Amino acid sequence: MAKKKKVEIKNAKSKSEEETQEGNVEEVQDIQDEVLEEEEEVSSKTLPGEIEDLKASLDESEEKAQEYLDGWQRSRAEFANYKKRIMREREQMYERAKGEIIKNYLDISDDLGRALQDRPESGPGEQWAEGIELIYKKLQLMLEREGVEPMEAEGEIFDPNRHEAVFQEENDEYESGEIIEVLQEGYTLGERILRPALVRVAA
């Protein structure tokens, strides 16, 4: 009899546990259903608004980013132009300074050239003249390396930008405005007139 009661108690206990587990499962399921319903309700009410806010914020950020990029590109271009202008000005200053220095050597070259026109062909002054000629050639070579070139003026038409007329005279052998003689050679440095040629011009 006692054994039968134990079995009944055990069966009742097992049945009670199953009912409890089933109840717990149903309770958990109910809670999950409530959470899902609340999430759907919240999602349906607030999500579209949040998306619009995010889109607006994203558009604003993209506009600012593009504005900053445009400003950076403009600044970069302005800086590049500034560097080019500074480099160009430095080159021009260098060319002007170099030209002023070279002009002094042109006067020396003229003096040596005139001295060699009356050089002695023999006798004690011959070796001296050879030394002067060597110095003159070295000077001409140095000027050439610096980009200095003599003008070809004789026989050309007078150009006030390249020539300076010292004399103007009537001459039937030359056309009016034609250069008869170069009295002092002119030189160019690149495209720049370093020194105009002094010339005699037909009237």
C-alpha positions, 0 to 999 in steps of 0.5 A: 500500500505504501509502495503504491502511494509512493508511485502515485506521489511520484507520478503526480510530482512528474505530472506537476513538473511537466505542467510547470515546464509547459507553463514556463514555455508558454510564459516565455513564448508569450513574453517573446511575442510581446517583445516582437509586437513592441519591436514591430510597433516601435519600428513602424512608428520611429524607424522611417523618421530616423532614416530620414534624419540619417539621410539628411545628416549624410547629405549634409556631411557629403556637402561639407566634405565636398566643400572642404575638398573644393577648398583644399583643391583651390588652395593647392592650385593657388599654392602651386601657382604661387610656387611657379610665380616665385620660381619664375621671379627668381629665374628672372632676377638671376638672369638680370643679375647674370646679364649685368655681370656679363656686360662687364666682361663684354667691355673687356672682350671689346678691348682685347679684340681691338688690341688683336687687330693691330697684333704684331706678326713677328718680332718680340711682340708676337708671343705676347700677342699669342698670349692675348689671343689665347685669353680672348678665346677663353673669354669668348668660350666662357661667354658662349657657355653662359648662353651669350651670342653675338648679333649678326647686324651688318647688312641687316635692316636697322631695328631700334630694338636690337641696334643703336644708330651712331651715324646715319649717312647717304650711301648709294651702295645700301638701301635706306635703313640698311646697316653699313657697319657695326662699330660695336658688336651687340650680344643676346642672352637667350631671347634678351638683348644684352647689349644693342649693336652700335651701327652706321646706317644708310639714310 
